[in-house]
Amino acid sequence: MSTVSIEIEMVSPFSVEMIFKVFSDFDIVAPKVNPQVFKSIETLEGNGGVGTIKLFTFGDDVPFVSGKHRIDEIDTSNFSYSYTFFEGDNLMGILDSITHHVNIEPSADAGTLFKQRIIYNCKGDDKPSIETLNFERELYEKTYKALEAYAVAHPETY
C-alpha cells in the first residue's frame, strides 16, 4: 500500500482555545458556513468522543456524495485530534482510507497556527491526481476561513 499526503497550515490572530472550540463543533458549524461542501454531518454511533462514527453528506461543489469517518483521537490539553474516513465514494475507489491529523498551536505572534496533515492511504498504485489534491487543499483552507469567521461572528459561543 502506498500513501500520498498534503499539509495545510493556516495562521490566525485568534486564540488556540477559540479555534479548537469551533473545530470541535465542526459537524454543527460546517454545514451552516459551507453548505455547498457539507450538506449535513450526522452522528451514526458514539457520543462525539474517540470511536464516534459520523456520516458526511457532501454538497453540490464536491464531486462526492458521502463518506463515513471515525474519530481516532482527541487531545484537548494539546489541542489536537485525528479522524479517518473509511467508507464512501470520497475514497474514489482507489483509497482504503483518508486519515486527518489536526494540531492547533500557539504561534509566535500570540495567535494560532492551524496544521492539518491529510494522508491518503491507497489500495494499490493508483493515487489521487494533483488536481484532486489541490482541490481538496483549497476546500480545507476555505472551510477553515469560514469556520474562523463564524467563531468571530459568535463571540458569545467562542
OpenMM code with the backbone's topology and positions (N, CA, C; nanometers):
from openmm import Vec3, app, unit

residues = "MET SER THR VAL SER ILE GLU ILE GLU MET VAL SER PRO PHE SER VAL GLU MET ILE PHE LYS VAL PHE SER ASP PHE ASP ILE VAL ALA PRO LYS VAL ASN PRO GLN VAL PHE LYS SER ILE GLU THR LEU GLU GLY ASN GLY GLY VAL GLY THR ILE LYS LEU PHE THR PHE GLY ASP ASP VAL PRO PHE VAL SER GLY LYS HIS ARG ILE ASP GLU ILE ASP THR SER ASN PHE SER TYR SER TYR THR PHE PHE GLU GLY ASP ASN LEU MET GLY ILE LEU ASP SER ILE THR HIS HIS VAL ASN ILE GLU PRO SER ALA ASP ALA GLY THR LEU PHE LYS GLN ARG ILE ILE TYR ASN CYS LYS GLY ASP ASP LYS PRO SER ILE GLU THR LEU ASN PHE GLU ARG GLU LEU TYR GLU LYS THR TYR LYS ALA LEU GLU ALA TYR ALA VAL ALA HIS PRO GLU THR TYR".split()
positions = [
    Vec3(0.0836, -0.1172, 0.0000),
    Vec3(0.0000, 0.0000, 0.0000),
    Vec3(0.0889, 0.1246, 0.0000),
    Vec3(0.0534, 0.2216, -0.0823),
    Vec3(0.1277, 0.3476, -0.0853),
    Vec3(0.0424, 0.4588, -0.0241),
    Vec3(0.1071, 0.5700, 0.0048),
    Vec3(0.0361, 0.6853, 0.0597),
    Vec3(0.0773, 0.8116, -0.0129),
    Vec3(-0.0105, 0.9081, -0.0084),
    Vec3(0.0145, 1.0432, -0.0566),
    Vec3(-0.0380, 1.1346, 0.0529),
    Vec3(0.0295, 1.2446, 0.0779),
    Vec3(-0.0212, 1.3344, 0.1813),
    Vec3(-0.0108, 1.4796, 0.1371),
    Vec3(-0.0960, 1.5599, 0.1978),
    Vec3(-0.0881, 1.7046, 0.1812),
    Vec3(-0.0885, 1.7656, 0.3209),
    Vec3(-0.0309, 1.8838, 0.3309),
    Vec3(-0.0277, 1.9541, 0.4578),
    Vec3(-0.0831, 2.0935, 0.4381),
    Vec3(-0.1609, 2.1338, 0.5343),
    Vec3(-0.2228, 2.2656, 0.5319),
    Vec3(-0.1786, 2.3380, 0.6578),
    Vec3(-0.1365, 2.4616, 0.6432),
    Vec3(-0.1031, 2.5455, 0.7576),
    Vec3(-0.1715, 2.6793, 0.7386),
    Vec3(-0.2454, 2.7193, 0.8411),
    Vec3(-0.3163, 2.8460, 0.8388),
    Vec3(-0.2805, 2.9217, 0.9665),
    Vec3(-0.2537, 3.0508, 0.9533),
    Vec3(-0.2218, 3.1349, 1.0677),
    Vec3(-0.3458, 3.2173, 1.0997),
    Vec3(-0.3713, 3.2334, 1.2281),
    Vec3(-0.4872, 3.3083, 1.2734),
    Vec3(-0.4458, 3.4031, 1.3855),
    Vec3(-0.5074, 3.5194, 1.3932),
    Vec3(-0.4790, 3.6089, 1.5050),
    Vec3(-0.5556, 3.5696, 1.6319),
    Vec3(-0.6400, 3.4685, 1.6230),
    Vec3(-0.7272, 3.4304, 1.7329),
    Vec3(-0.6650, 3.3219, 1.8209),
    Vec3(-0.7223, 3.3046, 1.9385),
    Vec3(-0.6645, 3.2132, 2.0365),
    Vec3(-0.6779, 3.0665, 1.9958),
    Vec3(-0.5857, 2.9877, 2.0475),
    Vec3(-0.5881, 2.8430, 2.0265),
    Vec3(-0.7203, 2.7860, 2.0781),
    Vec3(-0.7634, 2.8325, 2.1938),
    Vec3(-0.8872, 2.7825, 2.2533),
    Vec3(-1.0083, 2.8095, 2.1646),
    Vec3(-1.0153, 2.9294, 2.1076),
    Vec3(-1.1282, 2.9634, 2.0209),
    Vec3(-1.1287, 2.8765, 1.8954),
    Vec3(-1.0135, 2.8623, 1.8320),
    Vec3(-1.0048, 2.7835, 1.7089),
    Vec3(-1.0353, 2.6365, 1.7383),
    Vec3(-0.9829, 2.5839, 1.8475),
    Vec3(-1.0107, 2.4439, 1.8823),
    Vec3(-1.1595, 2.4232, 1.9096),
    Vec3(-1.2225, 2.5166, 1.9787),
    Vec3(-1.3651, 2.5030, 2.0109),
    Vec3(-1.4498, 2.5042, 1.8849),
    Vec3(-1.4241, 2.5946, 1.7928),
    Vec3(-1.5059, 2.5983, 1.6714),
    Vec3(-1.4831, 2.4722, 1.5886),
    Vec3(-1.3618, 2.4208, 1.5867),
    Vec3(-1.3379, 2.2949, 1.5141),
    Vec3(-1.3988, 2.1758, 1.5873),
    Vec3(-1.4129, 2.1854, 1.7190),
    Vec3(-1.4815, 2.0805, 1.7939),
    Vec3(-1.6305, 2.0769, 1.7590),
    Vec3(-1.6820, 2.1888, 1.7134),
    Vec3(-1.8222, 2.1990, 1.6710),
    Vec3(-1.8380, 2.1846, 1.5197),
    Vec3(-1.7400, 2.1270, 1.4544),
    Vec3(-1.7363, 2.1181, 1.3079),
    Vec3(-1.8658, 2.0650, 1.2489),
    Vec3(-1.9190, 1.9574, 1.3060),
    Vec3(-2.0370, 1.8957, 1.2465),
    Vec3(-2.1606, 1.9845, 1.2561),
    Vec3(-2.1625, 2.0803, 1.3474),
    Vec3(-2.2732, 2.1751, 1.3583),
    Vec3(-2.2477, 2.2968, 1.2696),
    Vec3(-2.1257, 2.3481, 1.2730),
    Vec3(-2.0940, 2.4748, 1.2073),
    Vec3(-2.0672, 2.4601, 1.0572),
    Vec3(-1.9944, 2.3579, 1.0149),
    Vec3(-1.9552, 2.3456, 0.8735),
    Vec3(-2.0740, 2.3473, 0.7773),
    Vec3(-2.1843, 2.2744, 0.8046),
    Vec3(-2.2983, 2.2825, 0.7116),
    Vec3(-2.3627, 2.4219, 0.7069),
    Vec3(-2.3484, 2.5004, 0.8142),
    Vec3(-2.4020, 2.6369, 0.8159),
    Vec3(-2.3166, 2.7307, 0.7314),
    Vec3(-2.1847, 2.7190, 0.7434),
    Vec3(-2.0951, 2.8156, 0.6794),
    Vec3(-2.0481, 2.7732, 0.5405),
    Vec3(-2.0621, 2.6451, 0.5078),
    Vec3(-2.0152, 2.5959, 0.3791),
    Vec3(-2.1071, 2.4836, 0.3284),
    Vec3(-2.2388, 2.5136, 0.3116),
    Vec3(-2.3344, 2.4086, 0.2727),
    Vec3(-2.3108, 2.3529, 0.1328),
    Vec3(-2.2420, 2.4277, 0.0482),
    Vec3(-2.2120, 2.3763, -0.0854),
    Vec3(-2.1068, 2.2658, -0.0803),
    Vec3(-2.0378, 2.2538, 0.0332),
    Vec3(-1.9402, 2.1468, 0.0530),
    Vec3(-1.9940, 2.0426, 0.1514),
    Vec3(-2.0530, 2.0877, 0.2610),
    Vec3(-2.1032, 1.9977, 0.3655),
    Vec3(-2.2544, 2.0151, 0.3775),
    Vec3(-2.3288, 1.9289, 0.3101),
    Vec3(-2.4748, 1.9364, 0.3174),
    Vec3(-2.5222, 1.9015, 0.4582),
    Vec3(-2.4668, 1.7938, 0.5134),
    Vec3(-2.5012, 1.7559, 0.6508),
    Vec3(-2.3925, 1.6652, 0.7073),
    Vec3(-2.3853, 1.6632, 0.8411),
    Vec3(-2.2948, 1.5736, 0.9120),
    Vec3(-2.3757, 1.5139, 1.0267),
    Vec3(-2.3883, 1.3836, 1.0253),
    Vec3(-2.4757, 1.3138, 1.1192),
    Vec3(-2.3958, 1.2115, 1.2001),
    Vec3(-2.4155, 1.2119, 1.3313),
    Vec3(-2.3527, 1.1112, 1.4155),
    Vec3(-2.4315, 0.9809, 1.4038),
    Vec3(-2.3641, 0.8744, 1.3629),
    Vec3(-2.4276, 0.7440, 1.3481),
    Vec3(-2.4100, 0.6573, 1.4716),
    Vec3(-2.2968, 0.6777, 1.5384),
    Vec3(-2.2622, 0.5913, 1.6515),
    Vec3(-2.1675, 0.6680, 1.7422),
    Vec3(-2.1895, 0.6608, 1.8722),
    Vec3(-2.0997, 0.7238, 1.9669),
    Vec3(-2.1525, 0.8542, 2.0222),
    Vec3(-2.0726, 0.9143, 2.1118),
    Vec3(-2.1131, 1.0363, 2.1818),
    Vec3(-2.0261, 1.1567, 2.1463),
    Vec3(-1.9511, 1.1478, 2.0384),
    Vec3(-1.8629, 1.2569, 1.9981),
    Vec3(-1.7172, 1.2353, 2.0360),
    Vec3(-1.6905, 1.1351, 2.1182),
    Vec3(-1.5541, 1.1051, 2.1591),
    Vec3(-1.4875, 1.0065, 2.0647),
    Vec3(-1.3743, 0.9559, 2.1076),
    Vec3(-1.2990, 0.8592, 2.0284),
    Vec3(-1.3894, 0.7403, 1.9955),
    Vec3(-1.3848, 0.6981, 1.8701),
    Vec3(-1.4664, 0.5868, 1.8233),
    Vec3(-1.5981, 0.6292, 1.7608),
    Vec3(-1.6368, 0.7550, 1.7777),
    Vec3(-1.7609, 0.8043, 1.7187),
    Vec3(-1.7530, 0.7955, 1.5665),
    Vec3(-1.8627, 0.7532, 1.5054),
    Vec3(-1.8704, 0.7424, 1.3599),
    Vec3(-1.9728, 0.8431, 1.3096),
    Vec3(-1.9319, 0.9203, 1.2091),
    Vec3(-2.0175, 1.0240, 1.1514),
    Vec3(-2.0310, 1.0024, 1.0013),
    Vec3(-2.1481, 1.0388, 0.9501),
    Vec3(-2.1755, 1.0340, 0.8070),
    Vec3(-2.1762, 1.1762, 0.7533),
    Vec3(-2.0870, 1.2029, 0.6595),
    Vec3(-2.0811, 1.3311, 0.5911),
    Vec3(-2.1583, 1.3172, 0.4600),
    Vec3(-2.2530, 1.4064, 0.4370),
    Vec3(-2.3201, 1.4157, 0.3084),
    Vec3(-2.2697, 1.5452, 0.2461),
    Vec3(-2.2067, 1.5322, 0.1311),
    Vec3(-2.1412, 1.6469, 0.0686),
    Vec3(-2.2371, 1.7260, -0.0193),
    Vec3(-2.2056, 1.8531, -0.0375),
    Vec3(-2.2871, 1.9441, -0.1164),
    Vec3(-2.2500, 1.9425, -0.2632),
    Vec3(-2.3136, 2.0321, -0.3367),
    Vec3(-2.3032, 2.0359, -0.4824),
    Vec3(-2.1648, 2.0734, -0.5352),
    Vec3(-2.0819, 2.1403, -0.4556),
    Vec3(-1.9484, 2.1803, -0.5019),
    Vec3(-1.8441, 2.0698, -0.4901),
    Vec3(-1.8862, 1.9538, -0.4410),
    Vec3(-1.7939, 1.8430, -0.4190),
    Vec3(-1.8343, 1.7269, -0.5096),
    Vec3(-1.7388, 1.6613, -0.5743),
    Vec3(-1.7733, 1.5533, -0.6675),
    Vec3(-1.8047, 1.4193, -0.5993),
    Vec3(-1.8341, 1.4233, -0.4703),
    Vec3(-1.8661, 1.3026, -0.3947),
    Vec3(-2.0017, 1.3200, -0.3290),
    Vec3(-2.0652, 1.2085, -0.2955),
    Vec3(-2.1949, 1.2122, -0.2288),
    Vec3(-2.1783, 1.2037, -0.0775),
    Vec3(-2.0979, 1.1057, -0.0324),
    Vec3(-2.0898, 1.0866, 0.1119),
    Vec3(-1.9614, 1.0144, 0.1535),
    Vec3(-1.9365, 1.0187, 0.2834),
    Vec3(-1.8237, 0.9474, 0.3418),
    Vec3(-1.8468, 0.9288, 0.4906),
    Vec3(-1.8028, 0.8163, 0.5425),
    Vec3(-1.8103, 0.7909, 0.6864),
    Vec3(-1.6726, 0.8101, 0.7470),
    Vec3(-1.6713, 0.8732, 0.8645),
    Vec3(-1.5439, 0.8868, 0.9333),
    Vec3(-1.5567, 0.8497, 1.0797),
    Vec3(-1.4430, 0.8101, 1.1352),
    Vec3(-1.4323, 0.7676, 1.2745),
    Vec3(-1.3334, 0.8611, 1.3443),
    Vec3(-1.3689, 0.9052, 1.4636),
    Vec3(-1.2767, 0.9864, 1.5426),
    Vec3(-1.1761, 0.8919, 1.6071),
    Vec3(-1.0488, 0.9138, 1.5771),
    Vec3(-0.9415, 0.8269, 1.6259),
    Vec3(-0.8780, 0.8769, 1.7552),
    Vec3(-0.8700, 1.0101, 1.7701),
    Vec3(-0.8012, 1.0663, 1.8857),
    Vec3(-0.8485, 1.2080, 1.9089),
    Vec3(-0.8670, 1.2433, 2.0346),
    Vec3(-0.8944, 1.3819, 2.0747),
    Vec3(-0.8057, 1.4104, 2.1944),
    Vec3(-0.7231, 1.5134, 2.1846),
    Vec3(-0.6358, 1.5535, 2.2948),
    Vec3(-0.6637, 1.7006, 2.3243),
    Vec3(-0.7570, 1.7249, 2.4159),
    Vec3(-0.7980, 1.8625, 2.4449),
    Vec3(-0.6881, 1.9435, 2.5117),
    Vec3(-0.5974, 1.8786, 2.5840),
    Vec3(-0.4910, 1.9536, 2.6506),
    Vec3(-0.3840, 2.0004, 2.5521),
    Vec3(-0.3682, 1.9290, 2.4406),
    Vec3(-0.2714, 1.9682, 2.3387),
    Vec3(-0.3373, 2.0214, 2.2114),
    Vec3(-0.4698, 2.0382, 2.2147),
    Vec3(-0.5454, 2.0945, 2.1027),
    Vec3(-0.5192, 2.0190, 1.9724),
    Vec3(-0.5345, 1.8879, 1.9787),
    Vec3(-0.5152, 1.8069, 1.8592),
    Vec3(-0.6208, 1.6978, 1.8509),
    Vec3(-0.6439, 1.6529, 1.7306),
    Vec3(-0.7333, 1.5402, 1.7096),
    Vec3(-0.7032, 1.4757, 1.5758),
    Vec3(-0.7504, 1.3513, 1.5624),
    Vec3(-0.7313, 1.2759, 1.4384),
    Vec3(-0.8609, 1.2035, 1.4061),
    Vec3(-0.8847, 1.1886, 1.2774),
    Vec3(-1.0011, 1.1128, 1.2329),
    Vec3(-0.9701, 1.0488, 1.0986),
    Vec3(-1.0471, 0.9438, 1.0663),
    Vec3(-1.0228, 0.8680, 0.9438),
    Vec3(-1.1519, 0.8451, 0.8687),
    Vec3(-1.1530, 0.8846, 0.7411),
    Vec3(-1.2617, 0.8446, 0.6512),
    Vec3(-1.2322, 0.7018, 0.6088),
    Vec3(-1.3278, 0.6120, 0.6276),
    Vec3(-1.3042, 0.4705, 0.5999),
    Vec3(-1.4040, 0.4106, 0.5017),
    Vec3(-1.5054, 0.4864, 0.4641),
    Vec3(-1.6071, 0.4340, 0.3736),
    Vec3(-1.6718, 0.5497, 0.3001),
    Vec3(-1.7073, 0.5288, 0.1725),
    Vec3(-1.7790, 0.6296, 0.0956),
    Vec3(-1.7155, 0.6533, -0.0397),
    Vec3(-1.7906, 0.7215, -0.1248),
    Vec3(-1.7367, 0.7485, -0.2584),
    Vec3(-1.6267, 0.8539, -0.2568),
    Vec3(-1.6077, 0.9231, -0.1432),
    Vec3(-1.4942, 1.0157, -0.1320),
    Vec3(-1.3603, 0.9416, -0.1315),
    Vec3(-1.3638, 0.8086, -0.1184),
    Vec3(-1.2409, 0.7290, -0.1282),
    Vec3(-1.2059, 0.6995, -0.2744),
    Vec3(-1.2913, 0.7450, -0.3656),
    Vec3(-1.2655, 0.7444, -0.5104),
    Vec3(-1.2392, 0.6056, -0.5688),
    Vec3(-1.2693, 0.5012, -0.4960),
    Vec3(-1.2456, 0.3659, -0.5452),
    Vec3(-1.0993, 0.3245, -0.5453),
    Vec3(-1.0098, 0.4153, -0.5071),
    Vec3(-0.8661, 0.3844, -0.5097),
    Vec3(-0.8008, 0.3926, -0.3725),
    Vec3(-0.8803, 0.4333, -0.2711),
    Vec3(-0.8242, 0.4535, -0.1379),
    Vec3(-0.8854, 0.3568, -0.0377),
    Vec3(-0.8029, 0.3090, 0.0548),
    Vec3(-0.8540, 0.2332, 0.1691),
    Vec3(-0.9122, 0.3280, 0.2719),
    Vec3(-0.8468, 0.4442, 0.2887),
    Vec3(-0.8902, 0.5408, 0.3895),
    Vec3(-0.8188, 0.6741, 0.3668),
    Vec3(-0.8697, 0.7755, 0.4358),
    Vec3(-0.8059, 0.9078, 0.4378),
    Vec3(-0.7963, 0.9477, 0.5846),
    Vec3(-0.6754, 0.9660, 0.6343),
    Vec3(-0.6538, 0.9994, 0.7746),
    Vec3(-0.6149, 1.1464, 0.7868),
    Vec3(-0.6778, 1.2135, 0.8815),
    Vec3(-0.6518, 1.3553, 0.9075),
    Vec3(-0.5932, 1.3709, 1.0468),
    Vec3(-0.4842, 1.4460, 1.0560),
    Vec3(-0.4233, 1.4802, 1.1848),
    Vec3(-0.4259, 1.6324, 1.1951),
    Vec3(-0.4913, 1.6829, 1.2981),
    Vec3(-0.5056, 1.8270, 1.3169),
    Vec3(-0.4355, 1.8671, 1.4459),
    Vec3(-0.3528, 1.9705, 1.4369),
    Vec3(-0.2863, 2.0294, 1.5535),
    Vec3(-0.3097, 2.1793, 1.5498),
    Vec3(-0.3536, 2.2314, 1.6617),
    Vec3(-0.3755, 2.3750, 1.6746),
    Vec3(-0.2829, 2.4211, 1.7856),
    Vec3(-0.1914, 2.5119, 1.7514),
    Vec3(-0.0896, 2.5501, 1.8494),
    Vec3(-0.0666, 2.7006, 1.8470),
    Vec3(-0.0157, 2.7536, 1.9567),
    Vec3(0.0134, 2.8972, 1.9608),
    Vec3(0.1193, 2.9333, 1.8570),
    Vec3(0.1024, 3.0495, 1.7956),
    Vec3(0.2037, 3.0981, 1.7025),
    Vec3(0.2914, 3.1999, 1.7747),
    Vec3(0.3995, 3.2368, 1.7122),
    Vec3(0.4959, 3.3279, 1.7731),
    Vec3(0.4366, 3.4657, 1.8018),
    Vec3(0.3343, 3.5052, 1.7280),
    Vec3(0.2779, 3.6398, 1.7434),
    Vec3(0.1489, 3.6407, 1.8267),
    Vec3(0.1345, 3.5444, 1.9167),
    Vec3(0.0215, 3.5347, 2.0098),
    Vec3(-0.1082, 3.4908, 1.9430),
    Vec3(-0.1028, 3.4498, 1.8216),
    Vec3(-0.2200, 3.3961, 1.7537),
    Vec3(-0.2146, 3.2445, 1.7548),
    Vec3(-0.2599, 3.1870, 1.6453),
    Vec3(-0.2708, 3.0420, 1.6349),
    Vec3(-0.2141, 2.9936, 1.5028),
    Vec3(-0.1510, 2.8777, 1.5083),
    Vec3(-0.1074, 2.8081, 1.3879),
    Vec3(-0.1899, 2.6799, 1.3792),
    Vec3(-0.2694, 2.6692, 1.2737),
    Vec3(-0.3531, 2.5523, 1.2486),
    Vec3(-0.2789, 2.4653, 1.1485),
    Vec3(-0.2555, 2.3393, 1.1863),
    Vec3(-0.1867, 2.2457, 1.0974),
    Vec3(-0.2739, 2.1233, 1.0765),
    Vec3(-0.2882, 2.0848, 0.9516),
    Vec3(-0.3640, 1.9651, 0.9186),
    Vec3(-0.2849, 1.8831, 0.8187),
    Vec3(-0.2611, 1.7581, 0.8538),
    Vec3(-0.1935, 1.6653, 0.7628),
    Vec3(-0.2959, 1.5615, 0.7197),
    Vec3(-0.3112, 1.5467, 0.5893),
    Vec3(-0.4086, 1.4536, 0.5332),
    Vec3(-0.3322, 1.3455, 0.4593),
    Vec3(-0.3540, 1.2225, 0.5006),
    Vec3(-0.2826, 1.1087, 0.4424),
    Vec3(-0.3826, 1.0217, 0.3666),
    Vec3(-0.3579, 1.0070, 0.2386),
    Vec3(-0.4409, 0.9251, 0.1510),
    Vec3(-0.3766, 0.7868, 0.1439),
    Vec3(-0.4431, 0.6881, 0.2032),
    Vec3(-0.3926, 0.5508, 0.2074),
    Vec3(-0.4469, 0.4753, 0.0868),
    Vec3(-0.3615, 0.4552, -0.0120),
    Vec3(-0.4015, 0.3985, -0.1411),
    Vec3(-0.4124, 0.2473, -0.1347),
    Vec3(-0.5096, 0.1922, -0.2105),
    Vec3(-0.5264, 0.0464, -0.2177),
    Vec3(-0.4120, -0.0181, -0.2945),
    Vec3(-0.3693, 0.0448, -0.3988),
    Vec3(-0.2636, -0.0095, -0.4829),
    Vec3(-0.1737, 0.1023, -0.5293),
    Vec3(-0.1401, 0.0995, -0.6574),
    Vec3(-0.0506, 0.2014, -0.7124),
    Vec3(-0.1234, 0.3287, -0.7559),
    Vec3(-0.2562, 0.3219, -0.7743),
    Vec3(-0.3314, 0.4417, -0.8138),
    Vec3(-0.3335, 0.5405, -0.6987),
    Vec3(-0.3140, 0.6681, -0.7322),
    Vec3(-0.3123, 0.7746, -0.6330),
    Vec3(-0.4022, 0.8873, -0.6804),
    Vec3(-0.4533, 0.9683, -0.5874),
    Vec3(-0.5304, 1.0855, -0.6289),
    Vec3(-0.4442, 1.1775, -0.7157),
    Vec3(-0.5061, 1.2392, -0.8140),
    Vec3(-0.4331, 1.3286, -0.9033),
    Vec3(-0.3916, 1.4561, -0.8306),
    Vec3(-0.2957, 1.5243, -0.8871),
    Vec3(-0.2515, 1.6545, -0.8340),
    Vec3(-0.3697, 1.7506, -0.8306),
    Vec3(-0.4546, 1.7465, -0.9320),
    Vec3(-0.5721, 1.8343, -0.9372),
    Vec3(-0.6653, 1.8045, -0.8190),
    Vec3(-0.6856, 1.6769, -0.7898),
    Vec3(-0.7711, 1.6390, -0.6771),
    Vec3(-0.7105, 1.6856, -0.5455),
    Vec3(-0.5817, 1.6671, -0.5281),
    Vec3(-0.5148, 1.7097, -0.4050),
    Vec3(-0.5217, 1.8612, -0.3884),
    Vec3(-0.5003, 1.9351, -0.4964),
    Vec3(-0.5083, 2.0816, -0.4904),
    Vec3(-0.6510, 2.1274, -0.4602),
    Vec3(-0.7492, 2.0614, -0.5228),
    Vec3(-0.8902, 2.0920, -0.4960),
    Vec3(-0.9213, 2.0716, -0.3483),
    Vec3(-0.8768, 1.9601, -0.2933),
    Vec3(-0.9042, 1.9316, -0.1530),
    Vec3(-0.8318, 2.0294, -0.0605),
    Vec3(-0.7103, 2.0649, -0.0931),
    Vec3(-0.6368, 2.1645, -0.0125),
    Vec3(-0.7152, 2.2965, -0.0103),
    Vec3(-0.7599, 2.3417, -0.1261),
    Vec3(-0.8370, 2.4666, -0.1330),
    Vec3(-0.9674, 2.4558, -0.0552),
    Vec3(-1.0330, 2.3414, -0.0634),
    Vec3(-1.1575, 2.3186, 0.0091),
    Vec3(-1.1338, 2.3298, 0.1596),
    Vec3(-1.0289, 2.2672, 0.2102),
    Vec3(-0.9993, 2.2721, 0.3536),
    Vec3(-0.9594, 2.4130, 0.3977),
    Vec3(-0.8827, 2.4832, 0.3168),
    Vec3(-0.8440, 2.6206, 0.3513),
    Vec3(-0.9657, 2.7122, 0.3553),
    Vec3(-1.0537, 2.6988, 0.2573),
    Vec3(-1.1762, 2.7792, 0.2509),
    Vec3(-1.2661, 2.7483, 0.3710),
    Vec3(-1.2779, 2.6217, 0.4055),
    Vec3(-1.3602, 2.5823, 0.5190),
    Vec3(-1.3013, 2.6363, 0.6488),
    Vec3(-1.1688, 2.6314, 0.6644),
    Vec3(-1.1040, 2.6863, 0.7835),
    Vec3(-1.1404, 2.8336, 0.8001),
    Vec3(-1.1272, 2.9104, 0.6933),
    Vec3(-1.1566, 3.0542, 0.6999),
    Vec3(-1.3035, 3.0791, 0.7334),
    Vec3(-1.3931, 2.9978, 0.6787),
    Vec3(-1.5359, 3.0129, 0.7070),
    Vec3(-1.5660, 2.9805, 0.8538),
    Vec3(-1.5020, 2.8778, 0.9084),
    Vec3(-1.5210, 2.8438, 1.0496),
    Vec3(-1.4660, 2.9533, 1.1400),
    Vec3(-1.3510, 3.0057, 1.1045),
    Vec3(-1.2910, 3.1144, 1.1818),
    Vec3(-1.3832, 3.2369, 1.1818),
    Vec3(-1.4366, 3.2728, 1.0652),
    Vec3(-1.5279, 3.3875, 1.0552),
    Vec3(-1.6544, 3.3641, 1.1377),
    Vec3(-1.7033, 3.2419, 1.1390),
    Vec3(-1.8216, 3.2087, 1.2183),
    Vec3(-1.7921, 3.2290, 1.3673),
    Vec3(-1.6774, 3.1833, 1.4121),
    Vec3(-1.6403, 3.1986, 1.5528),
    Vec3(-1.6312, 3.3457, 1.5916),
    Vec3(-1.5726, 3.4269, 1.5040),
    Vec3(-1.5604, 3.5699, 1.5303),
    Vec3(-1.6986, 3.6353, 1.5375),
    Vec3(-1.7903, 3.5907, 1.4517),
    Vec3(-1.9249, 3.6476, 1.4479),
    Vec3(-2.0118, 3.6017, 1.5650),
    Vec3(-1.9668, 3.5003, 1.6376),
    Vec3(-2.0437, 3.4467, 1.7505),
    Vec3(-1.9578, 3.4431, 1.8785),
    Vec3(-1.9149, 3.5615, 1.9231),
    Vec3(-1.8244, 3.5650, 2.0397),
    Vec3(-1.8896, 3.5109, 2.1671),
    Vec3(-2.0218, 3.5112, 2.1734),
    Vec3(-2.0897, 3.4573, 2.2907),
    Vec3(-2.0699, 3.3060, 2.3044),
    Vec3(-2.0385, 3.2402, 2.1939),
    Vec3(-2.0164, 3.0967, 2.1940),
    Vec3(-1.8683, 3.0634, 2.1923),
    Vec3(-1.7890, 3.1451, 2.1212),
    Vec3(-1.6475, 3.1133, 2.1013),
    Vec3(-1.5575, 3.2192, 2.1615),
] * unit.nanometer
topology = app.Topology()
chain = topology.addChain("A")
for resn in residues:
    res = topology.addResidue(resn, chain)
    for name in ("N", "CA", "C"):
        topology.addAtom(name, app.Element.getBySymbol(name[0]), res)
